[in-house]
Amino acid sequence: MTIRLAKKRQNILISIVLLCFNEVRHGYLERILANLHEQEGHKEIIFCD
């Protein structure tokens, strides 16, 4: 699993890692990322394998 954030925000990183490990549905994860993008103003590249 690889996670990269344009801005390093530890709390967001932890949240995304937990989402990946809990195998949250892809659509739900996309909504979380869209909300983060609106709030933080940065882009994420997420791979959950």
Phi and psi in radians as a Rosetta constraint file:
Dihedral C 1 N 2 CA 2 C 2 CIRCULARHARMONIC -2.137 0.35
Dihedral N 2 CA 2 C 2 N 3 CIRCULARHARMONIC 2.298 0.35
Dihedral C 2 N 3 CA 3 C 3 CIRCULARHARMONIC -2.268 0.35
Dihedral N 3 CA 3 C 3 N 4 CIRCULARHARMONIC 2.177 0.35
Dihedral C 3 N 4 CA 4 C 4 CIRCULARHARMONIC -2.253 0.35
Dihedral N 4 CA 4 C 4 N 5 CIRCULARHARMONIC 2.380 0.35
Dihedral C 4 N 5 CA 5 C 5 CIRCULARHARMONIC -2.122 0.35
Dihedral N 5 CA 5 C 5 N 6 CIRCULARHARMONIC 2.424 0.35
Dihedral C 5 N 6 CA 6 C 6 CIRCULARHARMONIC -1.078 0.35
Dihedral N 6 CA 6 C 6 N 7 CIRCULARHARMONIC -0.685 0.35
Dihedral C 6 N 7 CA 7 C 7 CIRCULARHARMONIC -1.993 0.35
Dihedral N 7 CA 7 C 7 N 8 CIRCULARHARMONIC 2.341 0.35
Dihedral C 7 N 8 CA 8 C 8 CIRCULARHARMONIC -1.456 0.35
Dihedral N 8 CA 8 C 8 N 9 CIRCULARHARMONIC 1.927 0.35
Dihedral C 8 N 9 CA 9 C 9 CIRCULARHARMONIC -2.188 0.35
Dihedral N 9 CA 9 C 9 N 10 CIRCULARHARMONIC 1.890 0.35
Dihedral C 9 N 10 CA 10 C 10 CIRCULARHARMONIC -1.014 0.35
Dihedral N 10 CA 10 C 10 N 11 CIRCULARHARMONIC -0.729 0.35
Dihedral C 10 N 11 CA 11 C 11 CIRCULARHARMONIC -1.159 0.35
Dihedral N 11 CA 11 C 11 N 12 CIRCULARHARMONIC -0.673 0.35
Dihedral C 11 N 12 CA 12 C 12 CIRCULARHARMONIC -1.174 0.35
Dihedral N 12 CA 12 C 12 N 13 CIRCULARHARMONIC -0.742 0.35
Dihedral C 12 N 13 CA 13 C 13 CIRCULARHARMONIC -1.009 0.35
Dihedral N 13 CA 13 C 13 N 14 CIRCULARHARMONIC -0.826 0.35
Dihedral C 13 N 14 CA 14 C 14 CIRCULARHARMONIC -1.067 0.35
Dihedral N 14 CA 14 C 14 N 15 CIRCULARHARMONIC -0.758 0.35
Dihedral C 14 N 15 CA 15 C 15 CIRCULARHARMONIC -1.068 0.35
Dihedral N 15 CA 15 C 15 N 16 CIRCULARHARMONIC -0.754 0.35
Dihedral C 15 N 16 CA 16 C 16 CIRCULARHARMONIC -1.187 0.35
Dihedral N 16 CA 16 C 16 N 17 CIRCULARHARMONIC -0.688 0.35
Dihedral C 16 N 17 CA 17 C 17 CIRCULARHARMONIC -1.059 0.35
Dihedral N 17 CA 17 C 17 N 18 CIRCULARHARMONIC -0.777 0.35
Dihedral C 17 N 18 CA 18 C 18 CIRCULARHARMONIC -1.095 0.35
Dihedral N 18 CA 18 C 18 N 19 CIRCULARHARMONIC -0.701 0.35
Dihedral C 18 N 19 CA 19 C 19 CIRCULARHARMONIC -1.053 0.35
Dihedral N 19 CA 19 C 19 N 20 CIRCULARHARMONIC -0.750 0.35
Dihedral C 19 N 20 CA 20 C 20 CIRCULARHARMONIC -1.145 0.35
Dihedral N 20 CA 20 C 20 N 21 CIRCULARHARMONIC -0.787 0.35
Dihedral C 20 N 21 CA 21 C 21 CIRCULARHARMONIC -1.186 0.35
Dihedral N 21 CA 21 C 21 N 22 CIRCULARHARMONIC -0.538 0.35
Dihedral C 21 N 22 CA 22 C 22 CIRCULARHARMONIC -1.470 0.35
Dihedral N 22 CA 22 C 22 N 23 CIRCULARHARMONIC 0.018 0.35
Dihedral C 22 N 23 CA 23 C 23 CIRCULARHARMONIC 0.940 0.35
Dihedral N 23 CA 23 C 23 N 24 CIRCULARHARMONIC 0.865 0.35
Dihedral C 23 N 24 CA 24 C 24 CIRCULARHARMONIC -1.160 0.35
Dihedral N 24 CA 24 C 24 N 25 CIRCULARHARMONIC 2.549 0.35
Dihedral C 24 N 25 CA 25 C 25 CIRCULARHARMONIC -0.983 0.35
Dihedral N 25 CA 25 C 25 N 26 CIRCULARHARMONIC 2.504 0.35
Dihedral C 25 N 26 CA 26 C 26 CIRCULARHARMONIC -1.020 0.35
Dihedral N 26 CA 26 C 26 N 27 CIRCULARHARMONIC -0.709 0.35
Dihedral C 26 N 27 CA 27 C 27 CIRCULARHARMONIC -1.082 0.35
Dihedral N 27 CA 27 C 27 N 28 CIRCULARHARMONIC -0.678 0.35
Dihedral C 27 N 28 CA 28 C 28 CIRCULARHARMONIC -1.144 0.35
Dihedral N 28 CA 28 C 28 N 29 CIRCULARHARMONIC -0.747 0.35
Dihedral C 28 N 29 CA 29 C 29 CIRCULARHARMONIC -1.096 0.35
Dihedral N 29 CA 29 C 29 N 30 CIRCULARHARMONIC -0.689 0.35
Dihedral C 29 N 30 CA 30 C 30 CIRCULARHARMONIC -1.081 0.35
Dihedral N 30 CA 30 C 30 N 31 CIRCULARHARMONIC -0.689 0.35
Dihedral C 30 N 31 CA 31 C 31 CIRCULARHARMONIC -1.156 0.35
Dihedral N 31 CA 31 C 31 N 32 CIRCULARHARMONIC -0.698 0.35
Dihedral C 31 N 32 CA 32 C 32 CIRCULARHARMONIC -1.054 0.35
Dihedral N 32 CA 32 C 32 N 33 CIRCULARHARMONIC -0.796 0.35
Dihedral C 32 N 33 CA 33 C 33 CIRCULARHARMONIC -1.143 0.35
Dihedral N 33 CA 33 C 33 N 34 CIRCULARHARMONIC -0.654 0.35
Dihedral C 33 N 34 CA 34 C 34 CIRCULARHARMONIC -1.102 0.35
Dihedral N 34 CA 34 C 34 N 35 CIRCULARHARMONIC -0.723 0.35
Dihedral C 34 N 35 CA 35 C 35 CIRCULARHARMONIC -1.136 0.35
Dihedral N 35 CA 35 C 35 N 36 CIRCULARHARMONIC -0.731 0.35
Dihedral C 35 N 36 CA 36 C 36 CIRCULARHARMONIC -1.098 0.35
Dihedral N 36 CA 36 C 36 N 37 CIRCULARHARMONIC -0.709 0.35
Dihedral C 36 N 37 CA 37 C 37 CIRCULARHARMONIC -1.099 0.35
Dihedral N 37 CA 37 C 37 N 38 CIRCULARHARMONIC -0.724 0.35
Dihedral C 37 N 38 CA 38 C 38 CIRCULARHARMONIC -1.169 0.35
Dihedral N 38 CA 38 C 38 N 39 CIRCULARHARMONIC -0.679 0.35
Dihedral C 38 N 39 CA 39 C 39 CIRCULARHARMONIC -1.369 0.35
Dihedral N 39 CA 39 C 39 N 40 CIRCULARHARMONIC -0.741 0.35
Dihedral C 39 N 40 CA 40 C 40 CIRCULARHARMONIC -1.712 0.35
Dihedral N 40 CA 40 C 40 N 41 CIRCULARHARMONIC -0.341 0.35
Dihedral C 40 N 41 CA 41 C 41 CIRCULARHARMONIC 1.206 0.35
Dihedral N 41 CA 41 C 41 N 42 CIRCULARHARMONIC 0.679 0.35
Dihedral C 41 N 42 CA 42 C 42 CIRCULARHARMONIC -2.458 0.35
Dihedral N 42 CA 42 C 42 N 43 CIRCULARHARMONIC 2.926 0.35
Dihedral C 42 N 43 CA 43 C 43 CIRCULARHARMONIC -1.879 0.35
Dihedral N 43 CA 43 C 43 N 44 CIRCULARHARMONIC 2.562 0.35
Dihedral C 43 N 44 CA 44 C 44 CIRCULARHARMONIC -2.094 0.35
Dihedral N 44 CA 44 C 44 N 45 CIRCULARHARMONIC 2.573 0.35
Dihedral C 44 N 45 CA 45 C 45 CIRCULARHARMONIC -2.091 0.35
Dihedral N 45 CA 45 C 45 N 46 CIRCULARHARMONIC 2.021 0.35
Dihedral C 45 N 46 CA 46 C 46 CIRCULARHARMONIC -2.127 0.35
Dihedral N 46 CA 46 C 46 N 47 CIRCULARHARMONIC 2.323 0.35
Dihedral C 46 N 47 CA 47 C 47 CIRCULARHARMONIC -2.250 0.35
Dihedral N 47 CA 47 C 47 N 48 CIRCULARHARMONIC 2.055 0.35
Dihedral C 47 N 48 CA 48 C 48 CIRCULARHARMONIC -2.018 0.35
Dihedral N 48 CA 48 C 48 N 49 CIRCULARHARMONIC 1.866 0.35
